[in-house]
Amino acid sequence: MDISTQTTDASPPTPQPSAAQHKRNARGATRAGDRIFLGLSRGSGILLLVVMAAIAVFLTYRASLAISKDHGNFLTTFEWNTNLIPPSFGIAVLAFGTVVSSVIAMAIAVPIAVAIALFITHYAPHRIGGLVAYVIDLLAAVPSIVYGLWGGLILVPHMVGLFSWLNEFFGWTGIFSWDQGAPRSMLTVGILLAIMILPVITNVSREVFRQVPQMHEEAALALGATRWEVIRMAVLPFGRSGVISASMLGLGRALGETMAVATVLSPDFDIHASLLNPGGGTFAQNIASKFSEATADGRDALIASGLVLFVITLLVNGAARIIIQRRAEYSGANA
């Protein structure tokens, strides 16, 4: 028997660090760079919480001043007149318009954005996919006011044909009835917002789909799956949480869009059953159009409406977080 072999076999195994030692090493950084990075990352998280809390406190305080002077019901009044004594204003129309325009934008933008992302990553040749991705990136860089000017000068006049068609075939529903007025309505705003949020959703979805493990796709192809079946069984489940995150980013922009909506929409403080007739309003559009001429009480009222938009945004992000956690088994980290 070889002595060296016997000695090697008899040597004790190298002790492995315990879980407690790993925890101590991760918690107490020994290098100066690790300590600095730990402090900066922890401080950034705390600073973010402080800023969010400061914004919430400021909005709540100023909103309480306005609501205490409101002669109407802040949640249900169909009026915005802060120059009266006492003032009378409410957010019913603004909340309805904000939600409706954002839902229209999401219903249009999300399917198209996912389809474009799949085309770029799984269907188009490399050169064509790169060109399409470049154009989408350019759309993301266009300022909001440019979208608003394009919407007011180009989009609105060309909506007449679509509105006539919808009124002819679906006017009986009431939602698509049209009285031949200027097409500066919620549907026009929703279409414009869909164009604006399309690059955000497309770019994030595209990067998520690119992270799908190649082994998953090759395994599906080896089992005889078609390209669409590969996408349905491997790509979409993997990227589901990423698409949800991208959609929430787009929804956040749609909820808070200001100048483009103010340029296209013909606002009034009434809720219309039809999406084609002019009227309605959104939180951001109302703040932008009335802030410059508002009195002190009027500014507090606008801040109160901004608080409602702030809460809606937090609720949307919270709901998206819950959905993503429930779909954690499909995330890229767990693939």
C-alpha positions in Angstrom: 0.0 0.0 0.0 1.3 3.5 -0.9 2.2 5.4 2.3 1.4 8.8 0.7 -2.0 7.6 -0.2 -2.7 6.3 3.2 -1.6 9.5 4.8 -3.8 11.6 2.5 -6.8 9.4 3.2 -6.3 9.7 6.9 -6.0 13.5 7.0 -8.9 15.3 8.7 -11.4 17.2 6.5 -11.0 21.0 6.3 -13.5 22.6 8.7 -16.2 24.6 6.9 -17.3 28.0 8.4 -20.6 27.7 10.2 -23.7 29.7 9.4 -23.1 31.9 12.4 -19.6 32.8 11.1 -21.0 33.6 7.7 -23.6 35.9 9.4 -20.9 37.6 11.5 -18.7 38.2 8.4 -21.5 39.7 6.4 -22.7 41.9 9.3 -19.3 43.1 10.4 -17.3 44.2 7.4 -13.5 44.2 8.1 -12.2 46.1 5.1 -12.5 49.9 4.9 -14.1 49.7 1.4 -16.8 47.3 2.7 -17.6 49.5 5.7 -17.9 52.6 3.4 -20.1 50.8 1.0 -22.3 49.4 3.8 -22.7 52.8 5.3 -23.5 54.5 2.0 -26.1 51.9 1.0 -27.7 51.9 4.4 -27.7 55.7 4.5 -29.3 55.9 1.0 -32.1 53.6 2.1 -32.7 55.7 5.3 -32.5 58.9 3.3 -35.1 57.7 0.8 -37.5 56.8 3.7 -36.9 60.3 5.2 -37.6 62.1 1.9 -40.8 60.0 1.4 -42.0 60.8 4.9 -41.2 64.5 4.5 -43.2 64.6 1.3 -46.1 62.8 3.0 -46.1 65.1 6.0 -45.9 68.3 3.9 -48.8 67.2 1.6 -50.9 66.0 4.5 -50.4 69.3 6.4 -51.2 71.6 3.5 -54.1 69.3 2.5 -55.6 69.5 5.9 -55.6 73.3 5.8 -57.5 73.2 2.5 -60.0 70.5 3.4 -60.9 72.3 6.6 -62.0 75.3 4.6 -63.8 73.3 1.9 -67.5 74.1 1.8 -68.2 71.0 -0.4 -67.3 67.4 0.0 -63.7 66.9 -1.0 -64.3 63.4 -2.4 -67.6 63.8 -4.2 -68.0 67.4 -5.2 -68.2 68.0 -9.0 -66.7 71.5 -8.8 -63.4 73.3 -8.4 -63.9 76.9 -7.3 -61.3 78.0 -4.7 -62.0 81.7 -5.2 -65.4 81.4 -3.5 -65.8 82.4 0.2 -65.9 79.7 1.5 -64.2 77.7 -1.3 -65.9 74.7 -2.8 -63.9 72.0 -4.5 -63.7 68.2 -4.9 -61.7 65.5 -6.7 -64.5 63.3 -8.0 -64.0 64.3 -11.7 -60.2 64.4 -11.4 -60.0 60.9 -9.8 -62.3 59.5 -12.5 -60.4 61.1 -15.3 -57.0 60.0 -14.0 -58.0 56.4 -13.6 -59.9 56.2 -16.9 -57.2 57.7 -19.0 -54.5 55.5 -17.3 -56.6 52.4 -17.8 -57.0 53.2 -21.5 -53.3 53.8 -21.9 -52.4 50.6 -20.2 -54.9 48.5 -22.2 -53.3 49.8 -25.4 -49.6 50.0 -24.5 -49.0 46.8 -22.5 -49.9 44.3 -25.2 -48.1 46.3 -27.9 -45.0 46.8 -25.8 -44.8 43.1 -24.9 -45.3 42.1 -28.6 -42.5 44.6 -29.7 -40.2 43.2 -27.0 -40.8 39.6 -28.1 -40.3 40.6 -31.7 -36.9 42.3 -30.9 -35.6 39.4 -28.8 -37.0 36.3 -30.5 -38.2 37.0 -34.0 -36.4 39.9 -35.7 -32.9 39.5 -37.3 -30.2 41.1 -35.3 -29.9 44.2 -37.4 -33.6 44.8 -37.7 -34.1 44.2 -34.0 -31.4 46.7 -33.2 -32.9 49.3 -35.4 -36.4 48.9 -33.8 -34.8 49.0 -30.3 -33.0 52.2 -31.3 -36.2 53.8 -32.4 -38.0 52.8 -29.2 -35.1 54.3 -27.2 -35.5 57.6 -29.1 -39.2 57.7 -28.3 -38.3 57.5 -24.6 -36.2 60.6 -24.9 -38.9 62.8 -26.4 -40.0 65.5 -23.9 -43.6 65.5 -22.7 -44.4 68.9 -24.2 -43.3 67.7 -27.6 -45.8 64.8 -27.3 -48.4 67.3 -26.2 -47.8 69.6 -29.2 -47.9 66.6 -31.6 -51.1 65.4 -30.0 -52.8 68.7 -30.2 -51.7 69.5 -33.8 -51.6 66.0 -35.4 -53.3 63.4 -33.3 -56.5 65.3 -32.4 -57.5 66.2 -36.1 -56.9 62.6 -37.2 -59.1 61.2 -34.5 -62.3 62.3 -36.2 -62.4 59.3 -38.5 -61.9 56.8 -35.6 -64.5 58.6 -33.5 -67.1 58.5 -36.4 -66.5 54.8 -36.9 -66.8 54.1 -33.1 -70.0 56.2 -33.0 -71.5 54.4 -36.0 -70.9 50.8 -34.9 -70.6 51.1 -31.1 -72.5 54.3 -30.2 -75.4 52.3 -28.9 -73.2 51.3 -25.9 -73.1 54.9 -24.7 -69.4 54.6 -24.0 -68.6 55.4 -27.7 -71.3 57.8 -28.5 -70.2 61.1 -30.0 -71.9 64.4 -30.5 -69.5 65.5 -33.3 -67.6 67.9 -31.0 -63.8 68.3 -31.0 -62.1 65.0 -30.2 -60.3 66.3 -27.2 -61.6 63.6 -24.9 -60.5 60.9 -22.6 -60.0 58.4 -25.4 -57.6 60.8 -27.1 -55.7 61.4 -23.9 -55.5 57.6 -23.3 -54.1 57.0 -26.8 -51.5 59.7 -26.3 -50.5 58.4 -22.9 -50.2 54.9 -24.4 -47.7 56.2 -27.0 -45.7 58.0 -24.2 -45.5 55.0 -21.9 -44.8 52.5 -24.7 -41.0 52.9 -24.7 -40.7 52.4 -20.9 -42.6 49.1 -20.9 -40.9 47.9 -24.1 -37.4 48.6 -22.9 -37.8 46.9 -19.5 -39.6 43.9 -21.0 -37.0 43.5 -23.7 -34.2 43.3 -21.2 -36.2 40.8 -19.1 -36.8 38.6 -22.1 -33.1 38.6 -22.9 -32.3 37.1 -19.5 -34.3 33.9 -20.2 -31.9 31.0 -19.8 -30.9 29.6 -23.1 -31.2 26.1 -21.7 -35.0 26.6 -21.1 -35.6 27.5 -24.7 -33.4 24.7 -26.1 -35.1 22.2 -23.9 -38.5 23.2 -25.2 -37.3 23.1 -28.8 -35.8 19.6 -28.2 -39.2 18.5 -27.0 -40.7 19.6 -30.3 -42.2 22.9 -29.3 -42.8 25.6 -31.9 -41.4 29.1 -31.5 -44.6 30.4 -30.1 -44.9 27.5 -27.7 -41.3 28.2 -26.5 -42.4 31.8 -25.8 -45.6 30.8 -24.1 -44.0 28.0 -21.9 -40.5 29.4 -21.2 -40.2 33.1 -22.0 -43.4 34.6 -20.7 -43.4 32.7 -17.4 -39.8 33.7 -16.8 -40.4 37.4 -17.6 -43.9 37.8 -16.0 -42.7 39.6 -12.9 -40.5 41.9 -15.1 -43.4 42.7 -17.4 -45.5 43.6 -14.3 -42.7 45.9 -13.0 -42.4 47.5 -16.4 -46.2 48.0 -16.6 -46.2 49.7 -13.2 -43.4 52.1 -14.3 -45.5 53.0 -17.3 -48.6 53.4 -15.2 -46.7 55.7 -12.9 -45.9 58.0 -15.8 -49.5 57.8 -17.1 -50.9 58.8 -13.7 -48.6 61.8 -13.3 -48.4 63.1 -16.9 -49.1 66.8 -17.0 -48.3 68.9 -20.0 -49.3 66.4 -22.7 -52.7 65.9 -21.1 -53.2 69.7 -20.6 -52.4 70.3 -24.3 -54.8 67.7 -25.7 -57.7 67.6 -23.2 -60.7 70.0 -23.2 -61.4 69.9 -19.4 -64.5 70.5 -17.5 -65.8 69.3 -14.1 -68.3 66.7 -15.1 -68.2 63.0 -15.5 -69.2 61.9 -19.0 -70.4 58.4 -19.8 -68.9 58.6 -23.3 -65.2 58.4 -23.8 -65.5 60.4 -27.1 -67.1 63.6 -25.9 -64.8 66.4 -24.7 -64.5 67.0 -20.9 -63.1 65.5 -17.8 -59.8 66.2 -16.2 -56.9 64.6 -14.3 -55.0 65.5 -11.2 -51.8 66.5 -12.9 -53.5 68.4 -15.6 -55.6 70.4 -13.1 -52.6 71.3 -11.0 -50.6 72.5 -14.0 -53.4 74.6 -15.4 -54.6 76.2 -12.2 -51.5 76.6 -10.1 -50.1 79.8 -11.6 -53.4 81.7 -11.0 -54.3 80.1 -7.7 -54.6 82.0 -4.4 -53.1 80.7 -1.2 -56.2 78.6 -0.5 -56.3 77.5 -4.1 -52.7 76.2 -3.9 -53.5 74.3 -0.7 -56.5 72.7 -2.5 -54.2 71.7 -5.4 -51.7 70.2 -3.0 -54.6 68.3 -1.4 -55.4 66.8 -4.9 -51.7 66.0 -5.2 -51.8 64.1 -2.0 -54.6 61.9 -3.4 -52.5 61.2 -6.5 -49.5 60.4 -4.2 -51.6 57.9 -2.3 -52.9 56.3 -5.5 -49.4 55.9 -6.8 -48.3 54.3 -3.5 -51.2 51.9 -3.7 -50.5 50.9 -7.3 -46.8 50.3 -6.5 -47.8 48.3 -3.4 -50.2 46.2 -5.3 -47.5 45.5 -8.0 -45.1 44.5 -5.3 -47.6 42.0 -3.9 -48.2 40.5 -7.3 -44.5 40.2 -8.0 -43.9 38.4 -4.7 -46.6 35.9 -5.5 -45.0 35.2 -8.8 -41.5 34.9 -7.3 -41.1 31.4 -8.6 -41.0 32.8 -12.1 -38.5 35.5 -11.5 -35.0 35.5 -13.0 -33.4 35.1 -9.6 -35.1 31.8 -9.0 -34.8 30.4 -12.5 
